[in-house]
Amino acid sequence: MNHSSTVLRGAGIAALSVTAALAMVPSAAAESRTGNRGHEVCRGVTVEKGAPVISKASVLVKAPVSAIWRLHTDIDAWSGWIPEITPASKNTPGPLRPGSTFSWSPQNMKVTSTVTAVLPQVCTAWAAPVNGIDGVHLFTFKPVRGGVLVTTEESWSGAPVEADVPGSQASLDAGLRDWVNRIKDTAESRANCP
């Protein structure tokens, strides 16, 4: 396996780190929504629309949005349900906010992500540059009938991505699907525990 393939495979796991969310809250509706061409938006932050690779995944989670939010933003506890990115830890104390940073290690790569937007229980966005790949990642959390629609969207740009767009796309697609499905499985199993 060449270096680009290793970087892209690792970056697929890196897709697990970047975040954003939507909710049906009146004050949040103007700040978090789906933008042009269906791209998610969090306080004006969206993916890089011209990036060579953009992926999006959604899942219905049957758990309270508050529980999903806690799971999603408790970075220090990610190892309990996403062991592939261990260690993961917040570098900035307190709740996530613009400028907060956290570190994590997908496939032994050291990544430091910077939060660019947060709207509690609605959305988060952060950047996760790693090995020449610039990632912008959003998660949105939208209460709907029967649960919460969790959506994640991420863009990748940079030389390693341009060297293998199909491979990068496949890696990012798989990473985002895995991330939302792990949120679903973990949140629902915890919601069903007495």
Disulfide bonds with the S-S distance in Angstrom:
Cys42-Cys123 2.07
